[in-house]
Amino acid sequence: MSAEPPTVNEATLTVRRAELLGPVLGRVVGMLAARAQCPIDRLDDALLLTDAVAAHAPGHTANGRVTVHVHAEPEGLSLRIGPLPAEGAQALVDAASLPGIGNVFQRVADDVRTDGSELLLHLAFRSDTSH
């Protein structure tokens, strides 16, 4: 009897119309987070991240298309936004700062990194690693 391979719980989407990015990304993240048994409070945080990506990413692409890779597992959810133009990842992080609130990505995500032309966001689900 062989063990079944683990189910891959990820999706990559490319959205060409900025007004569709929020609704599509929110639904994809919600579906993958549910399959990963995401706690409801962290699902709210994940949707805040998708809203911030949708609001700011279209202005930081070279061709108007936004590509997001979403990966969810029982430990957490990761978003990889890109490829973006040179300095686009840092510009996207900088754009997510709101007066009186601060940077949405840095306040909500457990890890925010720029890696060349990509922005990497990670949200942990476990109570011992989430904030």
C-alpha positions in Angstrom: 0.0 0.0 0.0 1.5 3.3 -1.1 1.0 6.6 0.5 -0.8 9.2 -1.6 1.3 12.2 -2.6 0.5 15.4 -0.8 -2.1 17.6 -2.5 -0.6 20.8 -4.0 -2.6 23.7 -2.7 -1.4 26.6 -4.9 -2.4 28.6 -7.9 -0.8 31.2 -10.2 -2.9 33.9 -11.8 -2.3 36.7 -14.2 -4.8 39.4 -14.3 -4.8 41.9 -17.1 -7.7 44.2 -15.9 -6.9 46.0 -12.7 -10.6 46.2 -11.6 -10.7 42.3 -11.6 -7.6 41.8 -9.6 -9.2 42.3 -6.1 -12.2 40.0 -6.7 -10.3 37.3 -8.4 -7.3 37.3 -6.1 -9.6 37.4 -3.0 -11.6 34.4 -4.2 -8.5 32.3 -5.0 -6.8 33.1 -1.7 -10.1 32.3 0.2 -10.4 29.0 -1.6 -6.8 27.9 -1.0 -6.8 29.2 2.6 -10.0 27.2 3.4 -8.4 24.0 2.0 -5.4 24.7 4.3 -7.7 25.0 7.4 -6.8 28.7 7.8 -8.2 30.2 11.0 -10.8 32.8 10.3 -8.9 35.7 11.9 -5.9 35.0 9.6 -8.3 34.7 6.6 -9.3 38.3 7.3 -5.6 39.2 7.4 -5.0 37.3 4.1 -7.9 39.3 2.5 -6.4 42.6 3.7 -3.2 41.6 1.9 -5.0 40.8 -1.3 -6.9 44.1 -1.1 -3.5 46.0 -0.7 -2.0 44.0 -3.6 -5.0 44.8 -5.8 -5.0 48.5 -4.9 -1.3 49.0 -5.6 0.2 46.3 -7.8 -1.3 47.5 -11.1 0.6 50.8 -10.9 3.9 49.0 -10.5 3.9 46.6 -13.5 5.6 47.2 -16.8 2.7 46.0 -18.9 -0.4 46.4 -16.7 -0.6 42.6 -16.0 -0.3 41.4 -12.4 0.9 37.9 -11.7 0.4 36.4 -8.3 1.5 32.9 -7.1 -0.5 31.8 -4.1 0.6 28.8 -2.0 -1.3 27.7 1.1 -0.5 24.9 3.6 -1.5 24.2 7.2 1.3 26.4 8.4 0.5 29.5 6.4 -0.2 31.3 3.1 2.4 32.8 0.8 1.9 35.3 -2.0 4.6 36.0 -4.6 3.8 39.1 -6.7 5.8 39.5 -9.9 7.7 39.7 -12.0 7.8 43.5 -11.6 10.1 46.0 -13.2 13.4 47.0 -11.5 12.6 48.5 -8.1 9.0 47.6 -8.6 8.8 45.3 -5.6 10.1 47.9 -3.2 7.9 50.6 -4.8 4.9 48.3 -4.2 5.8 47.9 -0.6 6.3 51.7 -0.2 2.9 52.3 -1.9 1.1 50.2 0.7 1.7 52.8 3.5 -1.4 54.5 4.7 -1.4 57.7 6.8 -2.0 57.0 10.5 -1.9 53.2 9.9 1.6 52.5 8.5 2.5 49.9 5.9 -0.3 47.4 5.4 2.0 44.6 4.2 4.4 45.0 7.2 1.6 45.3 9.8 -0.4 42.2 8.6 2.1 39.8 7.0 4.6 37.9 9.2 7.3 38.2 6.5 7.7 40.8 3.8 10.6 40.5 1.4 11.6 41.9 -2.0 13.5 39.4 -4.1 14.7 41.1 -7.3 11.6 41.6 -9.3 9.2 39.9 -6.9 7.4 40.8 -3.7 7.1 37.9 -1.3 4.5 38.0 1.5 4.0 35.2 4.1 1.1 34.9 6.6 1.5 32.3 9.3 -1.6 30.4 10.5 -0.2 28.9 13.7 -0.9 30.9 16.9 2.7 30.5 18.0 4.1 32.2 14.9 1.3 34.7 14.1 1.0 38.1 15.6 
